Amino acid sequence: MAKRPRQEDELDPEKSVRDEFYPKGRERGVTVRIQADYSRKGRLLKYSMALIDTHNAAADNGRVLGYDNSHGLHHRHFLGKVEPVEFESYESTEKRFEAEVSQYLETREPEARAQDPNRR
């Protein structure tokens, strides 16, 4: 039997965010999905941000770019590859994601980030 989460770790649907939008119009195949789940105490439990372009990057089911903390690890998806990222805050990760999405929408090319061996 699964353990029941502590009350402060229970999901609070009022604080949680789920959003999906089509920045270039649905017919262009580009989707941005954002999910952030918060506890009743306001603690970030999990998050996921994804840029999906069904006409580009079939390597990861159309996901060109993504950030999430599944499996207890903050990481970035980029054209089918996964790399750990330093996590300062959800807000800073969201800003980084938004900047990369804007750059992609302008050029249709995601910006590759240099690998930094000291980053986690």
N, C-alpha and C positions, 0 to 999 in steps of 0.2 A: 504494500500500500504506500502511495506517495505521501511524503510529508507535506503537511499544509504550511504554506509560507507564513512567516511572521506577519502580524498585522501591518507593521510599517513597510513591509515589502510587498503587500498586496497591490495589484494594479488598480490605479484610480482612473477610470475612463474619462472623468471630467478633465483631468490634467493631461491626458495622453493625446497625441496628435497623429492623424492619418490623413495624408493628402496625396492626390494624384492629379497631375495636370499635363496638358499637351502644349508646350510652348510654341510649336510651329504649326499647330493644328493636327487633329487626330489622323488625317489622311497621310501626313508626312512620316508617320511611324516613330516619332520621338515622344517618349514619356518620361516624366520625372515622378518618382515615388518617394515619399518621405513618411517615415513612421518613427515615433518616439513614445515609449511607454514610461510613465512615471508612477512611482509608488504614492500611497496616501500621504506620506511624509514629504513628498516632493523630490525624492531621489530618482535619478535616471536609472531605469532598470535595463532597457535595451533600446537600440536605435538602428535604423537602416535608412540609407539614402541611396537611390539608384537612378542613373541616367540610362535609359534603354532606347536603343535605336535599332529597330528591326531590319533596317536596310543596311546596316553596318555592324560589324563585330558579331558574327555568329558564334564566336568562340565561347561565349558565356551566356547563351540564350538571349543574345541581343544587348546584354548589359555592357555598356562601354566603360562606365565608371561607377563606382559605388564605395560607400563607407559604412561599416557596421561594427558591432561588438559581439557578434555571435561567438559561441564557444569560449567566452571569457577573454577574448583578445580583440583589441581595437585594430582594425586593418582596412586596407584600401584594395578594391578590385580595380584592375585596369586592363582592359582587353584580354580577359581570361587569366591574368596573373594576379596573385594575391601577395601583398607586402604588409608587414606590420607598420603601424603609424603611431607617433607620439600623440597622446590624448591629453589636451589641456582642459577642454570643456566642450560640451555639446555645441555651444554657440560658435566657438572658433572652428570646429569641424564643419559646421553648417556653412559658415562663411567661406571656408576653403572649397567646399563642394560647390557652392553657388558660383564662385569665381571660375572654377573649372568648367561648370556647365555653360556659363556665359561664353567662355572662350571656345568651347566646342560648337555652340550654336552659331557663332560668328564665322568659324573657319571649317567646321565639320571634321576637325582633327583634334582629338584629345591631347593635352600636353603631357608628355612623359616627364616624370620627375626623376631626378638623379637619385640613385641609391646612396644613402648615407649610412655607413655601417654602425654609426652611433645612435641612430634613430630607432625607436621601438614603438 
